[in-house]
Amino acid sequence: MATKLEQEEYLYRRAIDIIESTDTDYDKENLLFQEVWIPLAELYKDKIITPKPKD
């Protein structure tokens, strides 16, 4: 299984591929949301949901 960092790298590379594609902006936005932002949020949901403790 890939590490978190490897998964994040894959998602960023996928984002670049989508952005550089010839799809319409509307399609790009949908693909980015479905294939990059949701999986990225899922990958880091523990940091999003659990607030960082104050020092």
SULCOR-V88544 format. One record per residue. N is the residue number from 0. PHI is phi in radians with two decimals (none if undefined). Layout:
N&PHI ; N&PHI
//
This chain:
0&none ; 1&-1.27 ; 2&-1.28 ; 3&-1.02 ; 4&-1.14 ; 5&-1.15 ; 6&-1.13 ; 7&-1.11 ; 8&-1.06 ; 9&-1.04 ; 10&-1.12 ; 11&-1.16 ; 12&-1.15 ; 13&-1.12 ; 14&-1.06 ; 15&-1.08 ; 16&-1.03 ; 17&-1.15 ; 18&-1.06 ; 19&-1.46 ; 20&-1.25 ; 21&-1.62 ; 22&-1.11 ; 23&-1.19 ; 24&-1.02 ; 25&-1.04 ; 26&-1.13 ; 27&-1.08 ; 28&-1.04 ; 29&-1.14 ; 30&-1.11 ; 31&-1.05 ; 32&-1.12 ; 33&-1.29 ; 34&-1.73 ; 35&-2.17 ; 36&-1.19 ; 37&-1.12 ; 38&-1.08 ; 39&-1.16 ; 40&-1.11 ; 41&-1.11 ; 42&-1.11 ; 43&-2.00 ; 44&-1.06 ; 45&-1.11 ; 46&-1.43 ; 47&-1.36 ; 48&-1.39 ; 49&-1.60 ; 50&-1.15 ; 51&-1.23 ; 52&-1.14 ; 53&-1.37 ; 54&-1.39
//
